[in-house]
Amino acid sequence: MDKSQIKTQKFIIKYFTEIMIKGDKAKRQMIAQVYNNLVNLLSRISSDIKLKRFFDKVEVVCPIEYVDLVRTKLLDTPGIEQILEAMQFDNMATLDDIKVKVNEMMADEIKGKTFVVRAKRTGAQAFKSMDIERTVGGYMLAHNETKGVLLKNAEVTINLELEHTQLNIITKKYIGLRGFPIGTQGSILSLMSGGFDSTVASYLSMKRGIKTHFIFFNLGGLAHEIGVKQVAYYLWNKFGSSHRVSFISVPFDDVVGEIFKSVSQPYMGIMLKRLMLSASEKIADSMGIDAIMTGESVAQVSSQTLRNLALIDQCTNKLVLRPLAMMSKPDIIDIAYKIGTRRFAESMPEYCGVISKNPVTHGSYERIENEAKAFNYEILEEAVKKSVFVNVDEIDKDVNEIGQMEIIEDLNGTDYTVIDIRQTPDCIKTEVETIKIPFYNLKNEFKKLPQDKTYLFYCDKGIMSQLHAQFLRDEQGCTNIKVYRPSKAQL
């Protein structure tokens, strides 16, 4: 059989090892959650994808045209230890059946190379796993031009799994995201600024199986809010989309104004963090959430010394988790790079928060209580009342509604220049001039272009283009930018 004639691809999903050592009740719950999450995620790709659950694995069979999409989604799903890609063949009852089929499918892989056969079996066959290895290896050695069998350090390893009479030829192996399936560890409210720390912290909580909601304290205006929303959407879509979560935006400019009026300079940074936790606690209470999470790392800035973190935590009765507490900045950036949020963080518009002059690094418990008493908490209450909730899966629609940039759908008869700001190497093809500038280079590269022309920013969802168009307009005074969002008929 020619491999190109195979119409389906099989994936064998192995559960995260910590799941398998749990008690029976917890194990059953987590296995069921992994399965349900996969059903939810993969059904969005195609209704033709079939799943089957076992006590130690999940099998996924999908049409060959969806293999790349399914593989990517499996690699980004918490709760999975290992992903095996396999070719499945039924009615393989004898060693002769097995050796002929394996040679038929794998002969090209071993030409001119050393190889070894490794087999596992389940069932009441009249032969053992070692018999499969010897029979298949000997048959392939006799029928192909190879450099021979090498039991250690072979160039090609042929992995076989026989379950009763079903043969799986394992073609590829991947390490999964690991962690626990989302939906088994409760919910958390993550303070999200869009930078390196908060995005990595949110990723780690999703990986640990926690349903992660996002709360954003808006100090930087509309452009910053859109930027944080799009990175929250990215994280949810990549790692947490098996469950619906919320993005809460809290207007904090009046709170900052009150801090400047009533708080001493050295304590402004600590007070800002306390007020963010206080607001988060109120919103978490309304959502039935028991824990709050921040991206703080010990000693990274003045407000993150042990004493100051203790002063900050005094303002809330909620559990406050800091998964990055013992990480260095290079380690955090390295994770951001691996999960794809580094580019977002690097291009996030800067905002003016509360910057203390001569900030205290070892605050006083008595002093912070006095500072807190001077603050007008009615302003905080009002900010919480004005909080806006949106489902993260609807962020693209929400950003488009609040965005102020003009949107162009039809390029016919225009002299616009389209700038494709996606970070992928491909560039959209249009009937007008089109150039490629990834979003993370826009800040420096856009000003080098002729400014007597009108430019249309393009990206897949319209979120990034809206963000960066508004940022360049608001921060650099560029008025010659619009957003290109082609209609479905044009795609």
Salt bridges, closest charged atoms under 4 A:
GLU18 OE1 - ARG208 NH2 3.20
GLU59 OE1 - LYS10 NZ 3.24
GLU59 OE2 - LYS57 NZ 3.07
ASP68 OD1 - ARG71 NH1 2.92
ASP76 OD2 - LYS238 NZ 2.89
GLU81 OE2 - ARG178 NE 3.17
GLU85 OE2 - ARG71 NE 2.41
ASP96 OD1 - LYS99 NZ 3.12
GLU104 OE1 - LYS101 NZ 3.20
ASP108 OD1 - LYS111 NZ 3.40
GLU109 OE2 - LYS3 NZ 3.02
GLU155 OE2 - LYS147 NZ 3.31
GLU163 OE2 - LYS57 NZ 1.98
ASP197 OD1 - LYS329 NZ 2.90
GLU225 OE2 - LYS229 NZ 3.03
ASP285 OD1 - LYS318 NZ 2.69
GLU296 OE2 - LYS273 NZ 3.55
GLU296 OE1 - ARG322 NE 2.48
ASP313 OD1 - ARG322 NH2 2.76
ASP334 OD2 - LYS338 NZ 3.28
GLU346 OE2 - ARG342 NE 2.87
GLU346 OE1 - ARG343 NH1 3.58
GLU371 OE2 - ARG367 NE 2.88
GLU381 OE2 - LYS282 NZ 3.08
ASP393 OD1 - ARG244 NE 2.97
GLU394 OE2 - ARG244 NH2 3.00
ASP398 OD2 - LYS229 NZ 2.31
GLU406 OE1 - LYS482 NZ 3.44
ASP420 OD2 - ARG422 NH2 2.72
ASP420 OD1 - LYS436 NZ 3.44
ASP426 OD2 - ARG422 NH2 3.34
GLU433 OE1 - LYS453 NZ 2.76
GLU445 OE2 - LYS448 NZ 3.28
ASP460 OD1 - ARG422 NH1 3.19
ASP474 OD1 - ARG473 NE 3.22
